[in-house]
Amino acid sequence: MNRIGVESAFDVLVRARALEARGRSVVHLEIGEPDFPTPAHIVEAAKKALDEGWTHYGPTQGLPELREAIAARVARTRGIAVGPEHVSVVPGGKPILFFPMMALLEPGDEVIYPNPGFPIYESMIRFLGATPVPMPLEESRGFSFDLDLFRARLTSRTKLVILNSPQNPTGGVIPAEDIQALAGMLADRDVMVLSDEIYSQIHYGGQPPVSIAGFPGMLEKTIILDGFSKTYAMTGWRMGYGVMPVWLVDAVNKLMVNSNSCTASFTQRAGIAALTGPQDCVAAMVAEFRRRRDAICGGLNQIPGFRCAVPGGAFYAFANITGTGIDSKELADFLLNEAGVSCLDGGCFGEYGKGYIRFSYANSLANLNEAVARIQKVSERWVAAAQPR
């Protein structure tokens, strides 16, 4: 238990709620979940499923109809040949980190993972006794890998590479040419890739993010993690999925039956409606996120000591605050306690996140503007502190 970590966003949320309970006004920019309601047709499908009696155990791997819908979506969006036999439906996206890593890793194995990155990556690597090998995400490269450094860190002990694009916490999207280069380095090696594509539909460029599974030699060694939480504002429904080689699906099924038995049947029926129903709700949500992204990044870049790159996907602004001269954890605490803006120290996402603060712009435009105004106001304190006496 000493080797397993936590997710700091929930700890900060508790502290923010405690301030609100004492009468303080807080703008919540810490939690990474869409603030939109789950689309009505998905909710109606769940209600119908309940009325029809979809309230009992289902297949451990997931309902066949949902797995078929997932396979069809993934095959179309990634340009790969997969079927329902490659799909595991699980309660949330995290089991597709937990179960495949449990199945694949032994003590002494090395895992290359993005840093700063989703904290559960490093938590699971350490929990399983494997060796974490962080890959710095460089602001100068749009928060992508240094390919030469990646090549240097590949060894005979590398058993897993974790990719995340679009990325949490930076909002970075790995360029297609970098994904192609990574595939070229990995295709002939005895290594698996866990490609976390949970933000695959939330991007702001002309072309969608590229999956490494689509490159020669990579389909049979890639685990695609995706789900419904971010794309369809279904975080509380707890439903994710993995697309992977059949031999690994068998291992995930064993771990599922030993832990969860199955994912809730009526939520899976709602998942079918999400994938096969109208997608205009997703397009509208992404358009609104783009508007918010432009507003908060523009606002943060006007604050003394802040520098915020415009992210290519997800819904996070990852601001470089080294210009303030204040430690990022200290500044995040200050913004919560003094400005009423709840955000996350970039160090929560790994050592290479220090010096940054993550703001989730999954909040209204009015609240984002209020948050920027509050930060601007308190920035007078560190500007004054920096003046020569």
Disulfide bonds with the S-S distance in Angstrom:
none
